[in-house]
Amino acid sequence: MPYLCVHFKEKITPDGEQVYFAKSRDGYNWEQVNEGNPVLTSTMGERGCRDIEIVRLHTGGFVILTTDLCIARRMDEQYRVDWRAINHAGSKKLCMWKTDDLVNFSEQRLIYFGRDDFGCLWAPEIFFDEENGEYLIHWGSTVKETDFEHMSIYCCTTKDFESFSTPKLFFDKKNEILDSHITKVGDTYHLFYKNSNNPPMNMHATSKNLYGPYEHDEKFERYMDQKIYSPGSYEAPTTFTLADGKWCLMLDFFGCEKEKMGYVPFVSDTVGKAEFTKAKELFSFPYGFKHGKVIEITPEEYDRLKY
């Protein structure tokens, strides 16, 4: 059961904030694609790609969606970044590519969802809603109504990635939240996300309905608070089932030296059971993967990714 990971790298040069591919035969041992160089490079908008998302369409082919942002281009000579300015007027659109074979890609598009009150659109994810035959796109945004000071999760839907519904609020809390990830196991929807404060750590919630309400997982919060070193330094949750049947949660550790940042794996023995153990020693990565998505691919697709 081969896998593809789409991701970016954390560097102080713009080439890190582009679309990279890595592949694996078992989900544990990863190798770079394209000799570790970007597979796609943004030439539009902010000319950067962060928070890389990919989905296999039920009609065939794939869609890649990213945050239109390049932090490296916004750094001053002391490598400082004005995050407040980015929250107010950063990424206003999302970058999108389509591909049938993971080798040849459409022209880049910037997707505008028809609302001018967003301060930013960050960390898009796509979930296929089988019941309604449509794709739910969800992301983190600040809005003018709160003076761009409070980030929540917003969403819209599409059937074809050509036309999109008007964005609406998907999930909100008193504190800011970001980096939402949704997966379904059996009849249960699992929502992972990042609290930016009070407390600043990753959270887990479940629901029998895609649109909620979601029930907070206190046990997962206690684990993150008590068992994980510097829990506020992790973000960008994503999950996938390993080839041996275990459930992997990847959390992006951003509190270390530049160009050595990346995903840290946590493993649960049972898919759908959010009782994870840090398992970095079981995995091997060619470099620090940043905020992305892991999907299953076919052996033919794996062999095709040689460039």
N, C-alpha and C positions, 0 to 999 in steps of 0.2 A: 504494500500500500504506500506508494510514493506521496510526497508532499511538496508544496510550493509555499514559500514565505515571501511576501512582498513587504518591503520595509524601506526606511531611510537610515542614514548614519548621522550621528551628532558630530559635527566638525565646525571649525571656525572659518570655513570656506564654503561657498555656495554649492559646490559639487556634492557635498554630503546630503543636502536637502533635495534629493531627487528620488526617482523610483529605482529601487534595487530588487533583484531576485536572488533567492537562495533555494536550494532543493535538498531533499532528504529521502532516503528509501524507508526509514523507520520512524521518523519524527525525533530521533535522538541525535543523530550524527548528520551535520549539515555541511554543505559545500557551496561555495560561491558560484554564481552564474555570470557570464560575460567578464570573466577574470576580475570580478569584484568592482567593475565599473557600472555606472548607471545604465539601466535598460531604457529608461525614458527620462528626458530632460525637459523641464518646463521652459517655454519661451514666451509665455504670456503672463499677464497680471503681475504678481510679485516675483515671478520667475523662480519659484521654489515649490517643492512638494514635501509635505510632512503628513504623518498620520495616514499611511497608505492602506487602502481598502481594496479588496478584490472579491467579486462574486461570480460564480458560474451561473449563467442564465439558464432557466428551465427550457428555453428554446434553442440553446446551444451558444457557444462562445462565452466571453467574459466581459465584464465592465470593471475598470479600475477608476477609483475615485479618491481624491486627495485634498487635503487642506492647501489652499493657494497661499503659501507663506514661505518666506525665506528669512529666518532670524539672522543668518550671517550677514545679509545685506543691510540689516538694521543696526549692526553693532558699531559703536564708535571706536576710536583708536585704543581705548582701554578695555575693549570687549564688553562694554556695558550695553544693556538693552532696555529701552523704555517700554516695559510690559503694559503699563497703563495706556499708552498711546496705541499699542497693538490691540488691546481689548476694545478700545473706542473705535478704531478705524484701521483694523488689520485686514484680514482676509474677508472680503465681501462676497466672494464666489467660491465655488469648488472646481477643481480641475478634473477632467474626465477623458479617458481613452476607452476605446473598444478594441477587442481582438478576438479572432476566431481560433487562433492556434498558439497564442502566447509568444509568437515570434514576429508576426506582422501586426502593426497597430494602426488605428485610425489617426486622423489629425487630432491634436489636442483641442478640447473645448473648455470654455469657462461657463459654468452653470450658474445662472441667476434664478432664484426662486420667487422673485416678484415682491419682495419686502425690503424697503429701504431703511427700516428701523433697526436692523441688526448691526452691532458693532463689529462682530467677527463671526465666522462660521468655522468651527474647529472639529477635527477628529470625526469625519463622517464614517458611518457604518451602514451596511445594507443587510436587511433581513427579508427573506422571501416569505410572504404571508400566503401559505397554501390555501387557507380557507377563502380568501378573497381574490386569489390569483394576481397579487400585486406585490411590489417591492416597497418595504418601509425603509426610508432613509432617515437616520437620526444622527444628530450632531450637537455640539455644545455652542451656545451663543449668549452674548450679552445683548441687551436691547435698550433702546433709547428711553423707554418708560422708567427704567431704574437708573438712568444716567450711566448706563453701560458698566455698572458696578456689581452686577449679580449674574453669574453664568448659570444657565439651566439647559436641559436637554429639549431640543425642538425636533420636529419631524415633518416629513411630507411623504407622499406615495407616488408611485409611477408604475405603469405597466410596460413601458417601452424605453425609458430613459431618454425620451424626446420631449414629452410634456409631463408636468409635475403639478401636484395639488398645492394649494396655498399652505405654507408652513403653519404649524400650530404647536403649542406646548405639549410635550410628551411626558416629562418627568421633572419634578421640581421639589426643592427642599428649602428650608429657611437659610441654610448655608449654601455657598456656591458648589456646584457639581459639574463634572466634565468627564470625558472619555467613556462614553457608554458602550457596552457590549452586550448583545442579546443572543442567546442560543436557546434552542428548545430540546428538551430531553423527555421523551414520552409525551405526556400531556401538560408538562410544566415548562413555563418560560423562566429562564434564568437571566437576571439583569445584574451585570457587574458594572461598577462605575467608581469614580474617584471623588471623594470629599476633598475640597480644597482647604477646609478648616473645620474645627469643632467636631470631631478630630480630623486631622489631615491624613486620611488613609483610604485604601480601597475598600469598597463595600459590596455586599451581595444581597439580592432580594429575589423573591420568586412570586409567580402569579399563574393562575390558570387561564388568564386572558392576556393577549399580547399588549393591550393598552392599559392593563392594570385593573385595580390597584395592586401594587407590589408590596409584599410583606418582608420587612427587614430581617436579615439573618444575623442575630446577635452572636451566635457561636462563631461565625466567620469573623465578625468584628473583633471579638476577644482574641482569636488566634492572631489576627494581623497586629493587634495592639501588644500582645504579650510575647509572641514567638518570633516576630520579625524585627531584625535590627533596623532602626530608623524607618518605621512604616510609612512616614510621610514622603519618603524619597522614591516611592513606587507609584506608577500610573499606567495608563494605556492597557487595561486588561484585555486579553483575548484567550479563547479556549479552543482546544481541538482534541480529538480522540487519537491516542497513539496506536501504533501498529499492534502492540500487545494488549490492546483493549483498555488501557488506563486512560484517565482524563488528565490533560495537561492545561494548567493555567499559566500563561506567560504574563509577567508584570515587568514593565520597563523601569529599570533603576537609573535615575538621572542624576544622582548625587555624587558621581565619581569623576575622575580625570577626563578631560576632553578626549574624544576618539576611543575611549575605553568603556563608554557607557553602553548599556544595552539590556536586552531581555534577560530575566532570571526565571527559570522554570520551577513550577510547583506541581506536584503530582498527587492525584487521588486514585486509589485502587478501583473506584467505581465511578463510571460516567453518571453525572447528575448528582453525585454526593460531594458537596463542597467542603470536604475535609482534606485539605491539601498539606503536603509536606515539602519544604524546600529541597530541591533535588538537582542542584547545579552540577554536582559531580557526575551525574549520569548522562550529561549532554555535552556535545562539542560543537562549537561555532567558530567559523573562520575569522570573525570580527564581531564587534558589538552591534547586533541588530537593534534597531529602534522602531518603536510604535508602528506595527503593521498587522498583517493578517496571515494565518496559515490555513490552507485549504488542501483537500486531497486531490491528487491528479492521477491520470492513468499512466501505466508504464510507458506508453507511446509518447505522452506529453513530457514525461521525465527525460526520455532519451533525446527529445527534440530540443531540450534546454541545454545546448552545448555551446552556444555563442558567448 
